[in-house]
């Protein structure tokens, strides 16, 4: 998984840069959780120990990351 993420990161960032829309004055923000492991396995988890943290979502607590996305009123990614 780590090798795959390293190979995809640069093309993904360049794709997002090319698809970036201009702000129109109206923006919508949404977030989604990227759960790394189950809450009972937090102490044994070693995959992304330095970047993952505990967080709270709409449904409850989780261990992982939060992905935030901002779009304009026309659906373009800002």
mmCIF file as gemmi writes it, N, C-alpha and C atoms, coordinates in Angstrom:
data_model
loop_
_atom_site.group_PDB
_atom_site.id
_atom_site.type_symbol
_atom_site.label_atom_id
_atom_site.label_alt_id
_atom_site.label_comp_id
_atom_site.label_asym_id
_atom_site.label_entity_id
_atom_site.label_seq_id
_atom_site.pdbx_PDB_ins_code
_atom_site.Cartn_x
_atom_site.Cartn_y
_atom_site.Cartn_z
_atom_site.occupancy
_atom_site.B_iso_or_equiv
_atom_site.pdbx_formal_charge
_atom_site.auth_seq_id
_atom_site.auth_asym_id
_atom_site.pdbx_PDB_model_num
ATOM 1 N N . UNK Axp A 1 ? 0.824 -1.192 0 1 0 ? 1 A 1
ATOM 2 C CA . UNK Axp A 1 ? 0 0 0 1 0 ? 1 A 1
ATOM 3 C C . UNK Axp A 1 ? 0.866 1.253 0 1 0 ? 1 A 1
ATOM 4 N N . UNK Axp A 2 ? 1.939 1.247 0.789 1 0 ? 2 A 1
ATOM 5 C CA . UNK Axp A 2 ? 2.81 2.421 0.831 1 0 ? 2 A 1
ATOM 6 C C . UNK Axp A 2 ? 3.473 2.68 -0.516 1 0 ? 2 A 1
ATOM 7 N N . UNK Axp A 3 ? 3.904 1.626 -1.2 1 0 ? 3 A 1
ATOM 8 C CA . UNK Axp A 3 ? 4.513 1.802 -2.524 1 0 ? 3 A 1
ATOM 9 C C . UNK Axp A 3 ? 3.502 2.356 -3.516 1 0 ? 3 A 1
ATOM 10 N N . UNK Axp A 4 ? 2.284 1.872 -3.457 1 0 ? 4 A 1
ATOM 11 C CA . UNK Axp A 4 ? 1.238 2.352 -4.345 1 0 ? 4 A 1
ATOM 12 C C . UNK Axp A 4 ? 0.922 3.822 -4.078 1 0 ? 4 A 1
ATOM 13 N N . UNK Axp A 5 ? 0.853 4.207 -2.818 1 0 ? 5 A 1
ATOM 14 C CA . UNK Axp A 5 ? 0.559 5.602 -2.47 1 0 ? 5 A 1
ATOM 15 C C . UNK Axp A 5 ? 1.665 6.538 -2.954 1 0 ? 5 A 1
ATOM 16 N N . UNK Axp A 6 ? 2.914 6.125 -2.851 1 0 ? 6 A 1
ATOM 17 C CA . UNK Axp A 6 ? 4.023 6.958 -3.301 1 0 ? 6 A 1
ATOM 18 C C . UNK Axp A 6 ? 3.999 7.147 -4.812 1 0 ? 6 A 1
ATOM 19 N N . UNK Axp A 7 ? 3.604 6.146 -5.548 1 0 ? 7 A 1
ATOM 20 C CA . UNK Axp A 7 ? 3.561 6.245 -6.996 1 0 ? 7 A 1
ATOM 21 C C . UNK Axp A 7 ? 2.374 7.027 -7.52 1 0 ? 7 A 1
ATOM 22 N N . UNK Axp A 8 ? 1.33 7.152 -6.737 1 0 ? 8 A 1
ATOM 23 C CA . UNK Axp A 8 ? 0.108 7.812 -7.18 1 0 ? 8 A 1
ATOM 24 C C . UNK Axp A 8 ? 0.036 9.263 -6.699 1 0 ? 8 A 1
ATOM 25 N N . UNK Axp A 9 ? 0.787 9.619 -5.695 1 0 ? 9 A 1
ATOM 26 C CA . UNK Axp A 9 ? 0.667 10.938 -5.082 1 0 ? 9 A 1
ATOM 27 C C . UNK Axp A 9 ? 0.965 12.076 -6.053 1 0 ? 9 A 1
ATOM 28 N N . UNK Axp A 10 ? 2.053 12.019 -6.784 1 0 ? 10 A 1
ATOM 29 C CA . UNK Axp A 10 ? 2.428 13.098 -7.699 1 0 ? 10 A 1
ATOM 30 C C . UNK Axp A 10 ? 1.425 13.229 -8.855 1 0 ? 10 A 1
ATOM 31 N N . UNK Axp A 11 ? 1.04 12.14 -9.54 1 0 ? 11 A 1
ATOM 32 C CA . UNK Axp A 11 ? 0.026 12.304 -10.592 1 0 ? 11 A 1
ATOM 33 C C . UNK Axp A 11 ? -1.318 12.811 -10.058 1 0 ? 11 A 1
ATOM 34 N N . UNK Axp A 12 ? -1.696 12.376 -8.867 1 0 ? 12 A 1
ATOM 35 C CA . UNK Axp A 12 ? -2.968 12.827 -8.285 1 0 ? 12 A 1
ATOM 36 C C . UNK Axp A 12 ? -2.926 14.321 -7.965 1 0 ? 12 A 1
ATOM 37 N N . UNK Axp A 13 ? -1.822 14.787 -7.405 1 0 ? 13 A 1
ATOM 38 C CA . UNK Axp A 13 ? -1.693 16.225 -7.099 1 0 ? 13 A 1
ATOM 39 C C . UNK Axp A 13 ? -1.695 17.062 -8.373 1 0 ? 13 A 1
ATOM 40 N N . UNK Axp A 14 ? -1.025 16.593 -9.421 1 0 ? 14 A 1
ATOM 41 C CA . UNK Axp A 14 ? -1.029 17.346 -10.678 1 0 ? 14 A 1
ATOM 42 C C . UNK Axp A 14 ? -2.411 17.335 -11.321 1 0 ? 14 A 1
ATOM 43 N N . UNK Axp A 15 ? -3.137 16.244 -11.211 1 0 ? 15 A 1
ATOM 44 C CA . UNK Axp A 15 ? -4.508 16.191 -11.731 1 0 ? 15 A 1
ATOM 45 C C . UNK Axp A 15 ? -5.402 17.194 -11 1 0 ? 15 A 1
ATOM 46 N N . UNK Axp A 16 ? -5.299 17.238 -9.667 1 0 ? 16 A 1
ATOM 47 C CA . UNK Axp A 16 ? -6.113 18.187 -8.91 1 0 ? 16 A 1
ATOM 48 C C . UNK Axp A 16 ? -5.744 19.628 -9.239 1 0 ? 16 A 1
ATOM 49 N N . UNK Axp A 17 ? -4.475 19.895 -9.491 1 0 ? 17 A 1
ATOM 50 C CA . UNK Axp A 17 ? -4.055 21.243 -9.857 1 0 ? 17 A 1
ATOM 51 C C . UNK Axp A 17 ? -4.641 21.644 -11.207 1 0 ? 17 A 1
ATOM 52 N N . UNK Axp A 18 ? -4.672 20.722 -12.154 1 0 ? 18 A 1
ATOM 53 C CA . UNK Axp A 18 ? -5.244 21.021 -13.47 1 0 ? 18 A 1
ATOM 54 C C . UNK Axp A 18 ? -6.757 21.204 -13.415 1 0 ? 18 A 1
ATOM 55 N N . UNK Axp A 19 ? -7.421 20.48 -12.536 1 0 ? 19 A 1
ATOM 56 C CA . UNK Axp A 19 ? -8.877 20.536 -12.437 1 0 ? 19 A 1
ATOM 57 C C . UNK Axp A 19 ? -9.385 21.588 -11.457 1 0 ? 19 A 1
ATOM 58 N N . UNK Axp A 20 ? -8.472 22.382 -10.893 1 0 ? 20 A 1
ATOM 59 C CA . UNK Axp A 20 ? -8.858 23.363 -9.885 1 0 ? 20 A 1
ATOM 60 C C . UNK Axp A 20 ? -9.709 24.47 -10.514 1 0 ? 20 A 1
ATOM 61 N N . UNK Axp A 21 ? -10.832 24.783 -9.873 1 0 ? 21 A 1
ATOM 62 C CA . UNK Axp A 21 ? -11.75 25.798 -10.363 1 0 ? 21 A 1
ATOM 63 C C . UNK Axp A 21 ? -11.479 27.134 -9.673 1 0 ? 21 A 1
ATOM 64 N N . UNK Axp A 22 ? -12 28.192 -10.251 1 0 ? 22 A 1
ATOM 65 C CA . UNK Axp A 22 ? -11.848 29.526 -9.659 1 0 ? 22 A 1
ATOM 66 C C . UNK Axp A 22 ? -12.954 29.756 -8.634 1 0 ? 22 A 1
ATOM 67 N N . UNK Axp A 23 ? -12.619 30.448 -7.547 1 0 ? 23 A 1
ATOM 68 C CA . UNK Axp A 23 ? -13.657 30.773 -6.563 1 0 ? 23 A 1
ATOM 69 C C . UNK Axp A 23 ? -14.682 31.731 -7.16 1 0 ? 23 A 1
ATOM 70 N N . UNK Axp A 24 ? -15.954 31.493 -6.882 1 0 ? 24 A 1
ATOM 71 C CA . UNK Axp A 24 ? -17.026 32.35 -7.401 1 0 ? 24 A 1
ATOM 72 C C . UNK Axp A 24 ? -17.69 33.164 -6.302 1 0 ? 24 A 1
ATOM 73 N N . UNK Axp A 25 ? -17.209 33.058 -5.087 1 0 ? 25 A 1
ATOM 74 C CA . UNK Axp A 25 ? -17.805 33.791 -3.968 1 0 ? 25 A 1
ATOM 75 C C . UNK Axp A 25 ? -18.642 32.906 -3.065 1 0 ? 25 A 1
ATOM 76 N N . UNK Axp A 26 ? -19.132 31.795 -3.591 1 0 ? 26 A 1
ATOM 77 C CA . UNK Axp A 26 ? -19.915 30.849 -2.803 1 0 ? 26 A 1
ATOM 78 C C . UNK Axp A 26 ? -19.135 29.541 -2.74 1 0 ? 26 A 1
ATOM 79 N N . UNK Axp A 27 ? -18.91 29.045 -1.526 1 0 ? 27 A 1
ATOM 80 C CA . UNK Axp A 27 ? -18.142 27.813 -1.368 1 0 ? 27 A 1
ATOM 81 C C . UNK Axp A 27 ? -18.838 26.895 -0.381 1 0 ? 27 A 1
ATOM 82 N N . UNK Axp A 28 ? -18.726 25.608 -0.622 1 0 ? 28 A 1
ATOM 83 C CA . UNK Axp A 28 ? -19.27 24.585 0.259 1 0 ? 28 A 1
ATOM 84 C C . UNK Axp A 28 ? -18.127 23.708 0.744 1 0 ? 28 A 1
ATOM 85 N N . UNK Axp A 29 ? -18.13 23.395 2.049 1 0 ? 29 A 1
ATOM 86 C CA . UNK Axp A 29 ? -17.084 22.58 2.652 1 0 ? 29 A 1
ATOM 87 C C . UNK Axp A 29 ? -17.719 21.302 3.185 1 0 ? 29 A 1
ATOM 88 N N . UNK Axp A 30 ? -17.056 20.184 2.931 1 0 ? 30 A 1
ATOM 89 C CA . UNK Axp A 30 ? -17.524 18.91 3.467 1 0 ? 30 A 1
ATOM 90 C C . UNK Axp A 30 ? -16.306 18.103 3.903 1 0 ? 30 A 1
ATOM 91 N N . UNK Axp A 31 ? -16.502 17.243 4.867 1 0 ? 31 A 1
ATOM 92 C CA . UNK Axp A 31 ? -15.403 16.399 5.324 1 0 ? 31 A 1
ATOM 93 C C . UNK Axp A 31 ? -15.89 14.959 5.413 1 0 ? 31 A 1
ATOM 94 N N . UNK Axp A 32 ? -14.941 14.06 5.252 1 0 ? 32 A 1
ATOM 95 C CA . UNK Axp A 32 ? -15.232 12.641 5.322 1 0 ? 32 A 1
ATOM 96 C C . UNK Axp A 32 ? -14.103 11.968 6.092 1 0 ? 32 A 1
ATOM 97 N N . UNK Axp A 33 ? -14.434 10.96 6.86 1 0 ? 33 A 1
ATOM 98 C CA . UNK Axp A 33 ? -13.402 10.282 7.631 1 0 ? 33 A 1
ATOM 99 C C . UNK Axp A 33 ? -12.751 9.183 6.804 1 0 ? 33 A 1
ATOM 100 N N . UNK Axp A 34 ? -11.457 9.042 6.982 1 0 ? 34 A 1
ATOM 101 C CA . UNK Axp A 34 ? -10.696 7.952 6.385 1 0 ? 34 A 1
ATOM 102 C C . UNK Axp A 34 ? -10.193 7.104 7.536 1 0 ? 34 A 1
ATOM 103 N N . UNK Axp A 35 ? -10.975 6.132 7.925 1 0 ? 35 A 1
ATOM 104 C CA . UNK Axp A 35 ? -10.675 5.314 9.084 1 0 ? 35 A 1
ATOM 105 C C . UNK Axp A 35 ? -9.554 4.335 8.747 1 0 ? 35 A 1
ATOM 106 N N . UNK Axp A 36 ? -8.516 4.331 9.584 1 0 ? 36 A 1
ATOM 107 C CA . UNK Axp A 36 ? -7.349 3.491 9.351 1 0 ? 36 A 1
ATOM 108 C C . UNK Axp A 36 ? -7.538 2.108 9.954 1 0 ? 36 A 1
ATOM 109 N N . UNK Axp A 37 ? -8.05 2.045 11.165 1 0 ? 37 A 1
ATOM 110 C CA . UNK Axp A 37 ? -8.27 0.759 11.813 1 0 ? 37 A 1
ATOM 111 C C . UNK Axp A 37 ? -9.417 0.897 12.812 1 0 ? 37 A 1
ATOM 112 N N . UNK Axp A 38 ? -9.865 -0.227 13.31 1 0 ? 38 A 1
ATOM 113 C CA . UNK Axp A 38 ? -10.931 -0.248 14.298 1 0 ? 38 A 1
ATOM 114 C C . UNK Axp A 38 ? -10.414 0.327 15.614 1 0 ? 38 A 1
ATOM 115 N N . UNK Axp A 39 ? -11.305 0.917 16.408 1 0 ? 39 A 1
ATOM 116 C CA . UNK Axp A 39 ? -10.905 1.559 17.662 1 0 ? 39 A 1
ATOM 117 C C . UNK Axp A 39 ? -10.222 0.598 18.627 1 0 ? 39 A 1
ATOM 118 N N . UNK Axp A 40 ? -10.566 -0.67 18.606 1 0 ? 40 A 1
ATOM 119 C CA . UNK Axp A 40 ? -9.952 -1.632 19.519 1 0 ? 40 A 1
ATOM 120 C C . UNK Axp A 40 ? -8.511 -1.96 19.139 1 0 ? 40 A 1
ATOM 121 N N . UNK Axp A 41 ? -8.091 -1.656 17.915 1 0 ? 41 A 1
ATOM 122 C CA . UNK Axp A 41 ? -6.745 -1.997 17.444 1 0 ? 41 A 1
ATOM 123 C C . UNK Axp A 41 ? -5.807 -0.79 17.403 1 0 ? 41 A 1
ATOM 124 N N . UNK Axp A 42 ? -6.178 0.323 17.999 1 0 ? 42 A 1
ATOM 125 C CA . UNK Axp A 42 ? -5.374 1.543 17.92 1 0 ? 42 A 1
ATOM 126 C C . UNK Axp A 42 ? -3.979 1.34 18.484 1 0 ? 42 A 1
ATOM 127 N N . UNK Axp A 43 ? -3.858 0.686 19.619 1 0 ? 43 A 1
ATOM 128 C CA . UNK Axp A 43 ? -2.551 0.522 20.257 1 0 ? 43 A 1
ATOM 129 C C . UNK Axp A 43 ? -1.625 -0.405 19.47 1 0 ? 43 A 1
ATOM 130 N N . UNK Axp A 44 ? -2.172 -1.332 18.692 1 0 ? 44 A 1
ATOM 131 C CA . UNK Axp A 44 ? -1.364 -2.257 17.897 1 0 ? 44 A 1
ATOM 132 C C . UNK Axp A 44 ? -1.108 -1.75 16.482 1 0 ? 44 A 1
ATOM 133 N N . UNK Axp A 45 ? -1.713 -0.647 16.115 1 0 ? 45 A 1
ATOM 134 C CA . UNK Axp A 45 ? -1.622 -0.141 14.745 1 0 ? 45 A 1
ATOM 135 C C . UNK Axp A 45 ? -0.251 0.474 14.484 1 0 ? 45 A 1
ATOM 136 N N . UNK Axp A 46 ? 0.396 0.127 13.364 1 0 ? 46 A 1
ATOM 137 C CA . UNK Axp A 46 ? 1.729 0.628 13.038 1 0 ? 46 A 1
ATOM 138 C C . UNK Axp A 46 ? 1.806 1.285 11.66 1 0 ? 46 A 1
ATOM 139 N N . UNK Axp A 47 ? 0.772 1.212 10.857 1 0 ? 47 A 1
ATOM 140 C CA . UNK Axp A 47 ? 0.835 1.635 9.454 1 0 ? 47 A 1
ATOM 141 C C . UNK Axp A 47 ? 1.089 3.133 9.304 1 0 ? 47 A 1
ATOM 142 N N . UNK Axp A 48 ? 0.272 3.963 9.877 1 0 ? 48 A 1
ATOM 143 C CA . UNK Axp A 48 ? 0.44 5.415 9.766 1 0 ? 48 A 1
ATOM 144 C C . UNK Axp A 48 ? 0.414 6.036 11.157 1 0 ? 48 A 1
ATOM 145 N N . UNK Axp A 49 ? 1.283 5.564 12.001 1 0 ? 49 A 1
ATOM 146 C CA . UNK Axp A 49 ? 1.279 5.944 13.408 1 0 ? 49 A 1
ATOM 147 C C . UNK Axp A 49 ? 1.54 7.434 13.608 1 0 ? 49 A 1
ATOM 148 N N . UNK Axp A 50 ? 2.382 8.05 12.783 1 0 ? 50 A 1
ATOM 149 C CA . UNK Axp A 50 ? 2.722 9.458 12.953 1 0 ? 50 A 1
ATOM 150 C C . UNK Axp A 50 ? 1.671 10.418 12.442 1 0 ? 50 A 1
ATOM 151 N N . UNK Axp A 51 ? 0.848 9.995 11.486 1 0 ? 51 A 1
ATOM 152 C CA . UNK Axp A 51 ? -0.119 10.914 10.887 1 0 ? 51 A 1
ATOM 153 C C . UNK Axp A 51 ? -1.55 10.688 11.353 1 0 ? 51 A 1
ATOM 154 N N . UNK Axp A 52 ? -1.882 9.501 11.782 1 0 ? 52 A 1
ATOM 155 C CA . UNK Axp A 52 ? -3.255 9.205 12.199 1 0 ? 52 A 1
ATOM 156 C C . UNK Axp A 52 ? -3.489 9.646 13.638 1 0 ? 52 A 1
ATOM 157 N N . UNK Axp A 53 ? -4.687 10.116 13.884 1 0 ? 53 A 1
ATOM 158 C CA . UNK Axp A 53 ? -5.074 10.548 15.218 1 0 ? 53 A 1
ATOM 159 C C . UNK Axp A 53 ? -6.527 10.148 15.464 1 0 ? 53 A 1
ATOM 160 N N . UNK Axp A 54 ? -6.946 10.246 16.704 1 0 ? 54 A 1
ATOM 161 C CA . UNK Axp A 54 ? -8.354 10.004 17.025 1 0 ? 54 A 1
ATOM 162 C C . UNK Axp A 54 ? -9.165 11.223 16.616 1 0 ? 54 A 1
ATOM 163 N N . UNK Axp A 55 ? -10.348 10.968 16.113 1 0 ? 55 A 1
ATOM 164 C CA . UNK Axp A 55 ? -11.229 12.048 15.69 1 0 ? 55 A 1
ATOM 165 C C . UNK Axp A 55 ? -12.669 11.669 15.933 1 0 ? 55 A 1
ATOM 166 N N . UNK Axp A 56 ? -13.536 12.658 15.797 1 0 ? 56 A 1
ATOM 167 C CA . UNK Axp A 56 ? -14.963 12.42 16 1 0 ? 56 A 1
ATOM 168 C C . UNK Axp A 56 ? -15.712 12.824 14.743 1 0 ? 56 A 1
ATOM 169 N N . UNK Axp A 57 ? -16.52 11.916 14.259 1 0 ? 57 A 1
ATOM 170 C CA . UNK Axp A 57 ? -17.356 12.172 13.104 1 0 ? 57 A 1
ATOM 171 C C . UNK Axp A 57 ? -18.817 12.225 13.524 1 0 ? 57 A 1
ATOM 172 N N . UNK Axp A 58 ? -19.693 12.227 12.549 1 0 ? 58 A 1
ATOM 173 C CA . UNK Axp A 58 ? -21.134 12.276 12.835 1 0 ? 58 A 1
ATOM 174 C C . UNK Axp A 58 ? -21.604 11.012 13.554 1 0 ? 58 A 1
ATOM 175 N N . UNK Axp A 59 ? -21.005 9.88 13.249 1 0 ? 59 A 1
ATOM 176 C CA . UNK Axp A 59 ? -21.458 8.613 13.82 1 0 ? 59 A 1
ATOM 177 C C . UNK Axp A 59 ? -20.756 8.294 15.13 1 0 ? 59 A 1
ATOM 178 N N . UNK Axp A 60 ? -19.536 8.772 15.325 1 0 ? 60 A 1
ATOM 179 C CA . UNK Axp A 60 ? -18.815 8.493 16.557 1 0 ? 60 A 1
ATOM 180 C C . UNK Axp A 60 ? -17.32 8.676 16.385 1 0 ? 60 A 1
ATOM 181 N N . UNK Axp A 61 ? -16.586 8.133 17.334 1 0 ? 61 A 1
ATOM 182 C CA . UNK Axp A 61 ? -15.134 8.266 17.324 1 0 ? 61 A 1
ATOM 183 C C . UNK Axp A 61 ? -14.516 7.306 16.321 1 0 ? 61 A 1
ATOM 184 N N . UNK Axp A 62 ? -13.376 7.717 15.748 1 0 ? 62 A 1
ATOM 185 C CA . UNK Axp A 62 ? -12.64 6.878 14.817 1 0 ? 62 A 1
ATOM 186 C C . UNK Axp A 62 ? -11.158 7.176 14.944 1 0 ? 62 A 1
ATOM 187 N N . UNK Axp A 63 ? -10.319 6.32 14.373 1 0 ? 63 A 1
ATOM 188 C CA . UNK Axp A 63 ? -8.873 6.511 14.341 1 0 ? 63 A 1
ATOM 189 C C . UNK Axp A 63 ? -8.456 6.584 12.889 1 0 ? 63 A 1
ATOM 190 N N . UNK Axp A 64 ? -7.935 7.726 12.483 1 0 ? 64 A 1
ATOM 191 C CA . UNK Axp A 64 ? -7.525 7.895 11.1 1 0 ? 64 A 1
ATOM 192 C C . UNK Axp A 64 ? -7.329 9.353 10.753 1 0 ? 64 A 1
ATOM 193 N N . UNK Axp A 65 ? -7.796 9.728 9.568 1 0 ? 65 A 1
ATOM 194 C CA . UNK Axp A 65 ? -7.641 11.081 9.046 1 0 ? 65 A 1
ATOM 195 C C . UNK Axp A 65 ? -8.993 11.621 8.611 1 0 ? 65 A 1
ATOM 196 N N . UNK Axp A 66 ? -9.094 12.95 8.499 1 0 ? 66 A 1
ATOM 197 C CA . UNK Axp A 66 ? -10.28 13.566 7.935 1 0 ? 66 A 1
ATOM 198 C C . UNK Axp A 66 ? -9.913 14.228 6.618 1 0 ? 66 A 1
ATOM 199 N N . UNK Axp A 67 ? -10.696 13.977 5.594 1 0 ? 67 A 1
ATOM 200 C CA . UNK Axp A 67 ? -10.487 14.552 4.273 1 0 ? 67 A 1
ATOM 201 C C . UNK Axp A 67 ? -11.484 15.689 4.105 1 0 ? 67 A 1
ATOM 202 N N . UNK Axp A 68 ? -10.979 16.907 3.874 1 0 ? 68 A 1
ATOM 203 C CA . UNK Axp A 68 ? -11.833 18.07 3.677 1 0 ? 68 A 1
ATOM 204 C C . UNK Axp A 68 ? -11.81 18.453 2.203 1 0 ? 68 A 1
ATOM 205 N N . UNK Axp A 69 ? -12.952 18.827 1.673 1 0 ? 69 A 1
ATOM 206 C CA . UNK Axp A 69 ? -13.084 19.213 0.284 1 0 ? 69 A 1
ATOM 207 C C . UNK Axp A 69 ? -13.89 20.495 0.195 1 0 ? 69 A 1
ATOM 208 N N . UNK Axp A 70 ? -13.406 21.456 -0.584 1 0 ? 70 A 1
ATOM 209 C CA . UNK Axp A 70 ? -14.1 22.723 -0.765 1 0 ? 70 A 1
ATOM 210 C C . UNK Axp A 70 ? -14.456 22.827 -2.25 1 0 ? 70 A 1
ATOM 211 N N . UNK Axp A 71 ? -15.744 23.077 -2.536 1 0 ? 71 A 1
ATOM 212 C CA . UNK Axp A 71 ? -16.192 23.246 -3.921 1 0 ? 71 A 1
ATOM 213 C C . UNK Axp A 71 ? -16.917 24.576 -4.062 1 0 ? 71 A 1
ATOM 214 N N . UNK Axp A 72 ? -16.949 25.108 -5.29 1 0 ? 72 A 1
ATOM 215 C CA . UNK Axp A 72 ? -17.728 26.328 -5.542 1 0 ? 72 A 1
ATOM 216 C C . UNK Axp A 72 ? -19.158 25.952 -5.895 1 0 ? 72 A 1
ATOM 217 N N . UNK Axp A 73 ? -19.987 26.955 -6.188 1 0 ? 73 A 1
ATOM 218 C CA . UNK Axp A 73 ? -21.392 26.696 -6.45 1 0 ? 73 A 1
ATOM 219 C C . UNK Axp A 73 ? -21.64 25.984 -7.776 1 0 ? 73 A 1
ATOM 220 N N . UNK Axp A 74 ? -20.629 25.876 -8.625 1 0 ? 74 A 1
ATOM 221 C CA . UNK Axp A 74 ? -20.768 25.155 -9.899 1 0 ? 74 A 1
ATOM 222 C C . UNK Axp A 74 ? -20.214 23.736 -9.825 1 0 ? 74 A 1
ATOM 223 N N . UNK Axp A 75 ? -19.735 23.318 -8.637 1 0 ? 75 A 1
ATOM 224 C CA . UNK Axp A 75 ? -19.232 21.969 -8.456 1 0 ? 75 A 1
ATOM 225 C C . UNK Axp A 75 ? -17.754 21.794 -8.709 1 0 ? 75 A 1
ATOM 226 N N . UNK Axp A 76 ? -17.032 22.879 -8.936 1 0 ? 76 A 1
ATOM 227 C CA . UNK Axp A 76 ? -15.591 22.792 -9.18 1 0 ? 76 A 1
ATOM 228 C C . UNK Axp A 76 ? -14.81 22.752 -7.871 1 0 ? 76 A 1
ATOM 229 N N . UNK Axp A 77 ? -13.748 21.987 -7.85 1 0 ? 77 A 1
ATOM 230 C CA . UNK Axp A 77 ? -12.92 21.873 -6.656 1 0 ? 77 A 1
ATOM 231 C C . UNK Axp A 77 ? -12.059 23.118 -6.528 1 0 ? 77 A 1
ATOM 232 N N . UNK Axp A 78 ? -12.155 23.745 -5.357 1 0 ? 78 A 1
ATOM 233 C CA . UNK Axp A 78 ? -11.326 24.931 -5.087 1 0 ? 78 A 1
ATOM 234 C C . UNK Axp A 78 ? -10.137 24.469 -4.393 1 0 ? 78 A 1
